Every structure is written in structure tokens, then in C-alpha cells.
Amino acid sequence: MTYKEAETYLYEIPKFTSKNPVEHTKEFMRRLGNPQETFETIHVAGSNGKGSVCAMIHSALCESGRRVGLFTSPHLVNLTERFYLGREQCSKEVFMDAFAHVLTVVKQMEVEGFAHPTFFEMIFAIGMVIFREAKMEYVVLETGLGGRLDTTNVVKKPRVCVITSISLEHTEYLGDTYAAIAGEKAGIIKAEVPVVFDAKNKEVADVIFEKARQMLAPAYPVYPGDILVMDKRGGSMEFCFDLNGHTAPITVPFVADYQAENGALAMQACEILMAQGVLTFPQFVEGMKKVSWPGRMQALKPDFYVDGAHNPDGIRVFLQAADKIGMSPKTLLFGMVKEKNYEACVRQIREAKIFQTIVVTEIGGERKLPAQELASLLQEDASIQVLVESNIKDALKKIQQRREGCVFCAGSLYLAGEIIKEFEDD
């Protein structure tokens, strides 16, 4: 089987599978030899920022000289982006070796009457096999959806758990209140394992504190009031987070303020790892300077930014950043998927009054939200020029014809991936 054929196989899985119970995942991993137990794990859940926090912790650990893997989702362009070995993306050859091994186990399970693993179970299993075969010492592991029932939660004893900012998303699966969603995310907390978390929302913080108390897990809340953005220049930002006397500015290659909050979460998690002798503070500082995390207020060229904000809280912080970046007039290329709370996102965009022009497009597939439906909601504000171009390539061409001001793209990580791919192809 070729890499393209493997991709096609994986992308077809959602058409004939449904969510499997945790016991199914455990049996699947047992048959693979429990590869997730062959290395130490830093487990990260949340609604917004968890990918960035994973990338920051991973980069810091890479500076320690240890063999470090990174597992994140979704990918923006290629499936192999989900798996990093050190600072290198997994090769297609390594991916295919793991895929072949996993598929052999899957076929045997089917013969014995087990359900086929879901897409994410397959991706997780492939990743864990890749990390085992590469003899990783540490893996920074991002959850898929939720926490308590997430495939990744078969990990028994992480070194540290991290819960980033939580918003009202995937409410059909996780609940329709902050407390309910926080309860699902807090499901990754393990007995006596330290948990670092974003404590800006008291309703969320109370749930996490209580779960940590029940699990005898040391709790480390991070409050935005303890974080100070110091300076921005040349695509980088300096912030301070007063933690155990470390008051020197930390530099990250991002310009959006929300990355300072993510950086503080990463710093607190790494401080715990420092106490365990895993890395030093200078290694953390150097690692933060080298973080790479595409699609998060990423400048693809001067005055052209792409961001994966895809829910109300994400859009809120995206708008705060977009308001401070670049010169007017500002144009937005915007598209979302149907299961997100797009009405609330559109309302925030209208009320912010940052963009003079918005070009609306759509992401293909079963999750497609028609561009015209989004446009109709945006057109309730007559002061915004709203243009509709369903095809992403054509929408991008329309945007690039504009010669003045600053362009932003937001609404979906899948949209961010398509935009990045178009730039790479050019």
C-alpha cells in the first residue's frame, strides 16, 4: 500500500465507524504491546491553546537533549504533521511502517468480531507505535476531544497534566455548560499527578480544583493577572510570568497576546519537570525561542496572517490580537464548519468592527457550512462589505487582489491548513 492509499483508507474510516468504548481502545493498545507505556508522557487537554502549549513544552524538552515526541491534531496539510520526532516531522516511510503494523492488528481484531477502530484511534495507535520504535523518552500528548473518554486517556500515569483555556464547544458530546465541559477535560487528571490549568474562569477552576482534590493531584492554577506582555518586535513577543523567582522576560516567536497565556501554562508545566530533573530553566528559555506552531496568528507574508480560531473564545482572542496588528483597512477571509457555534462567532466579528471587508468561503466535506449562510449573518451589519466565494482558492485570489492594509484568515484550522497549502504550492 502506498502513502496516498493509506491516507485514503484512514479518511474513509468515519464513514463506517462510530465512537468505541474505552475498553475497545485498551484492547487495541494491548494487542499492539501497549506502546504508550514505553515512554513518559505530558498530557494536555483544553478547548483553546492546547496545541500551542504542547508545541512549547515539546520545544523546551528538545533543548534538554532528550528524545522527545509530539502528538497533536488536527494536521494542517499532511497527516505526518501529527507526529514529531525531536524537531523533525515524521517521514512518510516511518509513518507507513507503523501504519502497516497497526493495520495487521486491526484486521485480526475484525476477524475476531471487534469493531474497527475509529479514525482517531488509528491515528493515536500509529503515533504510539512510531514513538516506541523511535525509542522516545518523553512524548507531549494532545487530547483529541474532551478528556475523560478520549482515546489518549489510556495513558495511565503522565508526568504532568495540563488543561488549557476551556470554551463552550462540542456541546453535543461534552455538555452545554463550562462546568460540564471542565468535568470532561478534568478526566485526564490522574492520582497524585500534578495538574497545571488555566484558572481565568472560576466555574472551570472550581471543577478542576475539586477533581484534583479527589485524585490527590497537586494543582497549579495559572491566572492571567500574573502574566505581563512586555514587548513585541519583529514577529516575536516578550512576556513575564512571576514563577518561583523567575522574573526574566520569556521570548516566543508569536505576536498574539493569547500566546503569553499559553506560554505561562507551558512554563508552569516545565517548572514541575525542572523539579523532577528533566530539564533546566535556561533550556526552557531557549526552547521557547525556537517554538514552531503553524496556523496560530502566523504571518505567511508581510501583512497577511492566518489563525486557526474556531470557537467563540478563540475568535474573541483572535479579534483582540487582530485589532493590535497591522494597519487599516483590514480584510478577513472567513469560513467555519457547521457544528461550531458560528452564530456567536459572527456576532463577535460584527461587534468588533475591525474588518472593513469580509470574504466568506467554505470548508468542504460533511462538515460544510454554506458560505452564503455565514454571509447572511455578517450582512446584518451594513457597514461591512461582505463578499462570497465558496471555493477557497478563488477566495484567496480575491483577497490577494486587495493592495492595501492587512489581511487575516480565521474560522477553522482546516481553513488555515488549506491557506498554508496554497502558499506552499505557490
C-alpha positions, 0 to 999 in steps of 0.5 A, a space after each residue: 500500500 502506498 502513502 496516498 492509499 493509506 491516507 485514503 483508507 484512514 479518511 474513509 474510516 468515519 464513514 463506517 465507524 462510530 465512537 468505541 468504548 474505552 475498553 475497545 481502545 485498551 484492547 487495541 493498545 494491548 494487542 499492539 504491546 501497549 506502546 504508550 507505556 514505553 515512554 513518559 508522557 505530558 498530557 494536555 487537554 483544553 478547548 483553546 491553546 492546547 496545541 500551542 502549549 504542547 508545541 512549547 513544552 515539546 520545544 523546551 524538552 528538545 533543548 534538554 537533549 532528550 528524545 522527545 515526541 509530539 502528538 497533536 491534531 488536527 494536521 494542517 496539510 499532511 497527516 505526518 504533521 501529527 507526529 514529531 520526532 525531536 524537531 523533525 516531522 515524521 517521514 512518510 516511510 516511518 509513518 507507513 511502517 507503523 501504519 502497516 503494523 497497526 493495520 495487521 492488528 486491526 484486521 485480526 481484531 475484525 476477524 475476531 468480531 471487534 469493531 474497527 477502530 475509529 479514525 482517531 484511534 488509528 491515528 493515536 495507535 500509529 503515533 504510539 507505535 512510531 514513538 516506541 520504535 523511535 525509542 522516545 523518552 518523553 512524548 507531549 500528548 494532545 487530547 483529541 476531544 474532551 478528556 475523560 473518554 478520549 482515546 489518549 486517556 489510556 495513558 495511565 500515569 503522565 508526568 504532568 497534566 495540563 488543561 488549557 483555556 476551556 470554551 463552550 464547544 462540542 456541546 453535543 458530546 461534552 455538555 452545554 455548560 463550562 462546568 460540564 465541559 471542565 468535568 470532561 477535560 478534568 478526566 485526564 487528571 490522574 492520582 497524585 499527578 500534578 495538574 497545571 490549568 488555566 484558572 481565568 474562569 472560576 466555574 472551570 477552576 472550581 471543577 478542576 480544583 475539586 477533581 484534583 482534590 479527589 485524585 490527590 493531584 497537586 494543582 497549579 492554577 495559572 491566572 492571567 493577572 500574573 502574566 505581563 506582555 512586555 514587548 513585541 518586535 519583529 514577529 516575536 513577543 516578550 512576556 513575564 510570568 512571576 514563577 518561583 523567582 523567575 522574573 526574566 522576560 520569556 521570548 516566543 516567536 508569536 505576536 498574539 497576546 493569547 500566546 503569553 497565556 499559553 506560554 505561562 501554562 507551558 512554563 508552569 508545566 516545565 517548572 514541575 519537570 525542572 523539579 523532577 530533573 528533566 530539564 533546566 530553566 535556561 533550556 526552557 528559555 531557549 526552547 521557547 525561542 525556537 517554538 514552531 506552531 503553524 496556523 496560530 496568528 502566523 504571518 505567511 507574508 508581510 501583512 497577511 496572517 492566518 489563525 486557526 480560531 474556531 470557537 467563540 473564545 478563540 475568535 474573541 482572542 483572535 479579534 483582540 490580537 487582530 485589532 493590535 496588528 497591522 494597519 487599516 483597512 483590514 480584510 478577513 477571509 472567513 469560513 467555519 464548519 457547521 457544528 461550531 457555534 458560528 452564530 456567536 462567532 459572527 456576532 463577535 466579528 460584527 461587534 468588533 468592527 475591525 474588518 472593513 471587508 469580509 470574504 466568506 468561503 467554505 470548508 468542504 466535506 460533511 462538515 460544510 457550512 454554506 458560505 452564503 449562510 455565514 454571509 447572511 449573518 455578517 450582512 446584518 451589519 451594513 457597514 461591512 462589505 461582505 463578499 462570497 466565494 465558496 471555493 477557497 482558492 478563488 477566495 484567496 485570489 480575491 483577497 490577494 487582489 486587495 493592495 492595501 492594509 492587512 489581511 487575516 484568515 480565521 474560522 477553522 484550522 482546516 481553513 488555515 491548513 488549506 491557506 498554508 497549502 496554497 502558499 506552499 504550492 505557490 
